């Protein structure tokens, strides 16, 4: 342990991206990079991407590229195409796995097959309608047949190059099971035959649309690979690597050069990775290439729900499997909650957090274990449900009513436990029990919608409190008063802010004092003197603060304000 402590300063602590950058600079030949490369931050990368995209897409539009034209005919906008391109930039290692698009001949045959099927189904539907529909003008199935006939004639009239787009976005068949009314047909079996024909046509239409979509999107993948290459060349001209390059090139270097991999494995015999649930596939590969044995991973799989930078719970589970069963250590001791709370939490979440039957996208629940010393547990602990008194006059009809009474229950309970001193808590600093105080209590809220109601009731019950965060922070009176003071210090001519500051708790000047000052010819400008009046001292301080406002930090300015007032 002493030797480890002595070597602590030699430990390299860094982010994955920065670490990969150091690997590339140390072995630039094998990595295939200029050792003097610079790392492009997100802003620089975004600017280069915009520049490359505008130039690249402009050139493609001038050439009237067939892939671009097909995509636009299907209703795919340039904005959506750009979004696909941005996705490929962030996942460029996956370009080699893109599926090959079907040939235009294959797509053409599928289109013709659908048109032929469309025609046959329409003939059958028209025959059923003419022979067995008693009320064709009112029946929805009959109207649907007429609508499909119109779509078919329109499809036939189009040139071949436009039919694909029309099939994809110009035809809507919809559900068939609710078409028509039995009373409008000579027999139930005829209406069912119509529904079956429409359903068969719907299936054929979906298959055709799927084929067209696959063809266009896979062609777009190949099309946008050229954009990815253009962006790569733009970075090379500037000798830049972005964050994804650092990972991809480092992974390729370690994978393709065994001697480099062996060198870095000896260079870093031990590797600790924190927040492992946030690592993406490339990072995981790099980690295991570097340290397949002396590896220490720390993470919480339940946090992998956030999909941070392509993080995936299945990657986490696969890495855990590769580490081996004997190397898994669960940290499950809870040193904060009383045992009654721990039991309830385990009871609830053991049924909610379970692995699915298929896939590994949900981890097992690891039950918590009580870790505190029993002698530190208060005699009264557990979960207490608060509810309003049983009174017929209490109405809980609206959300506002519920929030009001909920707030009253909370405030009343807090006031009671603090005043009665009946709920002792363990004070770590004193190593002894003491009565509970306001500062020991936290109110956790799902959102801030009921904050106004709760604050009002807490004040009514005499409960001291402090709000941490909240979307209404800058609307609070004390914050508005402070902002008014800062505006006053910055601009001596802002009389509205000056009056607000003078009337605030910072100076406590009353409306009567302001009126008398003005009536006696006083000028509301703190750059002027106000000798012999109640505004003399505030004006003097404001002049000083105005004079130093650009010489000190805002925090130093505020400290001076609080000290002087």
N, C-alpha and C positions, 0 to 999 in steps of 0.2 A: 504494500500500500504506500509506503514512504517513497519507493522508487516511482510509482505511478504519479504521486502528487508532484514529485520533482520534475517529471516529464510533462506535466499538464500544459505548460506554456508552449510546448512544441506541437500540441494538438492542432490540427487544421479544422477549423469550424467555418463552414461556408454553405451557400445554397447549391443545389444540384447544378444549376446552369453555370454558376461561377466555377464550380469544381470541374465541369466538363471543359470550360474554357482554358483552365490551367493544364489539363491533359493535352489539349490540342496544341498549346504553345510549347509544351515540352517535347512533343513528338510531331512537329508540323509536316515532316516529309511523309511519314506513313499516313498522316491524316489528309494530306493533299491540300494544305492551306498555307497561306502566307503567314509566317509567325508574327507579323506586325498587324494582323487583322484587328479591327475594332468591332465591338459588340453594338449592334443597332438596337436602341430602345424602342418601345412600342410606338412612340410618336414618330420617330424617324422612319421606322418600318412602314407605318401607315401612310406617310407622305410619299415614300417611294412606290408603294403599292398603288396609290391613286395616280401617280404620274405614269407608271407602266400601264395601268389599266386603260386610261384615257387614250394613250398612244396605240396600244395593242387593239382595243375594240374598235377604234376608229379605222384602223387598217383593215380589219376583218369586214367591217361594214362596207368599205369602199370596194372590196373584192366580192361582195355579195356572197359570202360563204354559205354553202348549202346547209350545213349543220345549224348555223345561226338562223337561217331563214325557216327551217323546219321547226325549230324551237319556238320562234316568234309566232308561227302559224298555229301552234298548239296553245297559245296564250301565255307562254312563259315570257316574262318581261326581262329587260336588260338588268334591272335591279336584282331580280331573282337569279339570273345567270351570274351576276357579280358575286352574289352571296354564296353560290356553289363554288365559284373560283376561290373565294376567301377560305372556305372550308378546306379545299384541297391544298391551299398554301399551308394551313396549319396541320395537315395530315398527309404531307407529300410522300411520306414513306409508303403510303397505301396505294399510290398510283400504279404500282406494278401488279396490284391485285384487282384492278378494275376489270369487270367482265367485258369481253369483246362484243360489240354490238352486232345484231343480225344484219345480214346484207339487205340492201334496198330491194333486191329481188324477192327475198323471203318475206319482207314486210308487204311488198306489193301483192304477193300471192295471198297473204292473210287478209288483206283488204278486199281483194276480189272474192275470196271465200265468204267473207262476211256479207258483202253486197249480194251475192247469190243466195245465201241463207236468208237474208233480209227479204229478198224478193219472194222466195218460196213461202216464208211465214206470212207475208202480207196477203198473198193469194189465198191461203187457207183462212186467214182471219176475215178477209173480205167476203169469202163464201159463207162463213158462219154467220156473219152479220146480216147479209142479204137474205139468208134463208130462215134464220131462227130468231132474229131480234124484232120484237113487236113495237118497240118505241125507240128507234135509232136516234131521234132528235134529242131525247132527254137522257138516254143511258150513257153513263161515263165510260163503259167499255167500248161502246160504239164510237164515242167521241175520240177515245184514245186511238182506235184503229184509223180514223180519219186523220188524226194528227201524225201518226206514223207514215201514212201514205204521203202526206205533204213532205215530210222529212226525206222519204225515199226518192220522190220525184226531184227534190232539190239536190240530193246527193248525185243522182244520175246526170243532172245538168252541168255539174261542175267538171272542170278539166281534171285529169288524173292527179296532178301535183297538189291540188287543193282538197281532194277527197279525204286524205289522211287527217288533216286538221278538222274537217267537218265531222268526221266520225268521232273524233276525240272530244270536241266541245260543242258540236251543233246538234247532237242527238241525245235526248234524255228519255229513257224508257220508264224508269221508276218501278215501284212495287206493283205486283200483279194480283196479290191475294184479295185486295179490296175492290177490284175493278167491277163495275156493273152492279145491277140489282136483279135478283132472280125474277121479280115480277115483270121485268121488261123482256124476258126471254121465254120461248115456248117450252123449255125444259131446263132443269138445273144442269144436266150434263153438257148442254151446249155452252152455257156460261163458263163451266169448268174447263171445257175444251179451249175457249178463248183465253182464259187465264193461263193455261198450260203453254199455249203458243207464245203468249207475251213473255212468260217466264223463260222459255227456251231462247227467245230472241234476246232477252236481257242478258242471259248468260253468254251468248255468242258476242254480244256487244261489249261486255266486260272483258272477255278474252281478247278481242280485237284492240280495245283501248289499252289493255295491259301490254300487249305486244308492241303497240306504237310507243307507249311511254317508255318501255324498256329500251327500245331502239333509239329514241331521241335522247334519253338521259345518259345512256352508255356512250353514245356518240358525243354528247356534251362533255363527258369526262375526258375523252381523247382530245376533243377540241380545246378544253381548258388546260390540258397538260402543257400546251404551247404557251399559255399565259404564265404558268408556274415556271417554265423554263426562261421566259422573258424576265420575270422578276428575279430569278437566280442570276441571270447575266447582269442585270442592273446592280445587284449587290456586289458581284465580282468586280465590276468596274470601279466601285467605290471602296473595295476591300473591306466589306462589311459582312458580318454573320449575324443573323437574328437569333432569338432564343431557341427556335426550333432547330436551326442549323447546328447549334452547339450540341444538342442532344443527338441528332441524327448522325452527324459526322463522327462524334465520339463513339456512338454505338457501332458504326461501320468499321471504325479503326480497331476497336477491341475485338470485333467479330472476325474480321478478315486478316488480322495480323497476330498470330499466336505469340510471337516473341514480344510484341508490345503488351499484350495482355499479361504475360508472365512477368514482365518488368514492373507493371503497375501493381500486380498482386503482391510482389515482394516489397514494393514501395509503401503500400498501404495494407499491412497484414491484418488490421482490424478496421471494421467499418460499422458505424452506427448511423442509422437513418431514422430521423424523427418524423412524425406525422406521415407515416408510410401509407395511410389510406388516401393521401392526396397525390400519390405518384402515378404517372401515366405509363403505358406499356414500354415506351422507349427508356424511361428512367429505370424501370424494373430490370430490363435487359442489361443496362449498364451496371447496375448494382450487383447483379449475379455474375456478370463477367469478371468483375473486379474482386469479389470476395465471396466465393461459393461456400466457404467453410466458416471463417471467423466473422460472421455477420450478425448484427444485432438490430432488429427491426422493432420500432415502437409505433403503435398506431391504435386507433379505435375504429373498427370496421363499421360501427353504427353511424359514424360521421361521413361515410363514403356516399351517402345519399345525395350530397351536394354536387357530385359530378365535377369536382374541381379539376380543371385542365385535363379532361379525359380520364380522370380517375375512375376506377371501376371496382366494385366490391368483389367481382369474380377474379380479378387480378390479385387482390389481397388474399383471397382464399387459396388461390393456386400457389402463391408465394409461401403461405403458411404450410401448405402441404409439402412443398419442397424442402422447407426447413426441417421437417421431421416432427413427429409427435412429442418426443422427449424434450424438445427445445421450446415448447410453448409455455409461457407463464402469464396467467391472468391476474391482473391487479384488481381485486374485487372488494378490498376492505374499505368500508365507509367510516370516516372518523368524525363526521359532522352530525348525522341524524341519529335520533334515538332509535332503539330497536323496533319500536312499534311502527315508525315510518318506513324503515328498511323492509319490514315484513309486508307492508301494504304495497310498496313499490314492486317487490318481487312477485307478489300475487297478481298484480295487474299486468306487468310486462312479460311475464313468462308465457302468457297466452297470446300476446300481441306480436312479439318478436320471435318468429319461428322460420326456419329454412323452408322454402317451397318444395313441393314434390319434384319439380323440374327446375334445373338451373341452380345457381349459387348466389343469387342477387340479394339474399337476406341472410345475415349471420345468425348464429345461435345466440340465445339470450344467456348472458353470464350473470348469475344471481349475485347480488351484493351481500357482503357479510359485515356484520356489526364489528367495528374495530376499536371503539373507544373503551376506556376502562369503565366498568359498571359504576364505580363510585363517583364518576363525573356526570352520570345521567340524572337529570332532575327527577324528583319524585312524581311530578305530573308531566306527562308527555303523551303524544299521540295525535290523532286527527279529530278535530271537533267541527261539526257541521253547524253553521250559523243560519238561523231563519228568523223572520220577523215574528212578533208576538201574535198569538191566535186572537185576532180581533176582527169582527165582522166589518168594521169601518175601514179596515185596510184593504184597498183595492189594488190589485196587480194586473191591470188590463193592458198597459202599454209598456214598451221597453223602458221609457223614462221612469215609470212607476217602479219597475223591478230594480233599475239601477239606483234609484233614490233609497229604497229600503235596503238593498244590499250594502250600500255605503253606510247607512245608519247602523246596520248590524256590525260592520267591521269597526267603525269608529267607537261604538259603544263598548264592544268587547275589548279593544285596545285600552280605552280609558279605564275600564273596570280592572283589568289585570294589573295595570301599572299602579293605580290608586290603592288597591287592596293588598298589593305585594304578596299575592297568594301563589305566584308562579315563579319560584326561584330558578335561576340559571347558573351554570358553571362559568365562572370567570377565569380564563386561562392565566391572565396576568397575576391575579390574586391567589390562584389555585384554591378557590373556595366558592361556595354558593353565595349569591347575592340576589336581592329583588330585581325583577325585570324592569328595564327602563325603555323609554321610547326609542333610544338609539339601537336597541337589540332587536327591533321588529322591522321586518321587510314585508311590503305588500307587492306581490308579483302579479303583473297584469298581462293579459294576452295582447291587448292593444290599449291605446290611450282614449278610446271613445268615451269612457265614463270618468275620465280624470277630473273634469270640471266639477261634476257632482260629488265625487269623492273628496276633493280638496275643500269644497264648501262645507261638507259635513264634518270633516276633520277639524276645521277651524271652529265650528259651532261647539264641538265637544272638547275644545281646548287641547287637542293633540298636536304637539309639535312635529313637523314633518319636513322632509326635503325631497323634491322630485328629481330623479336622475334621468336625464334625457327627456324625450317627449317632443312631439311636433309643435306644441304650443310654447316652447321655451322662450322664443323671442317676443311672444305676446304677453308674457308675464309683466306685471307692473314694475317690479324692481329692475328687470332687464330693460324695459322701455326707458326708465329713468336714467339708467346708466348710459344707454345709447344717446339719449338727449344731452347728457353731460359731455360726452365725447364730441357730439356735433357742435356743441357750444364752444368747446376748447378749440376745435378746428376752425370755426367760422364765427368771429365776433359779431357779425352782422345778422346772424340767425336769431332774431328776437323771440321767435316761438320756442326754440330749444332753450334759449336763455331763461325765459320765464318758467318753463317746465323744470329746469335744473334748480332754479332758485326755490321753487315751491317743493322740491323733492326732499327726502330725508337727508340729502347731502348738506343742505344749507338751512332748511326749515323756515324759509321766509314766508310769512302769511300773506294772504291776499290784501289785507288791510295795510300792511307795511309797503307792499308794492304800490298800492293806490296812493298813499301819502307821499312816497318817494317821487312818483310821477307828477302828482299835484303840486309839489314844491319845485317843479322844474327840472327834476333829475332826468338824465338821459340814460336809457336802457342800453348801454354799451360799456362793457367792462374795461375797455381800453381807456375810458375816462375815469377820473377820480370820483369817489362818492364819500368824501370825508364827513364825519359826524352823523352818518346814517347807518341803519342796520345792514346796508349793502356794502359797506366799506370793506369788511374782511372778505366776503365772497368775491368781490371784484378784484381785490388784490391777489387772491389765490388763483383766480381764473387767468389773470394777466401772466402770472408766473408760469402756469401750465401751458398757456398758449406759446410762450417764448421758448419752452424746451420741448415742445411736442415732436419736433423733427430730430431731436438729438438723443432721445431715449426710446426704449421699446415701449410698446403699449402696456405690457405688464408692469414695467417700472412706473409708468405714468399713473396707472390705476393704484399701485401701491401708495404712491404719494397722495392720491386723492383720499384713500381710506385713512391714511395716517393723519391728514390735516383736518378731515371732517368727522 
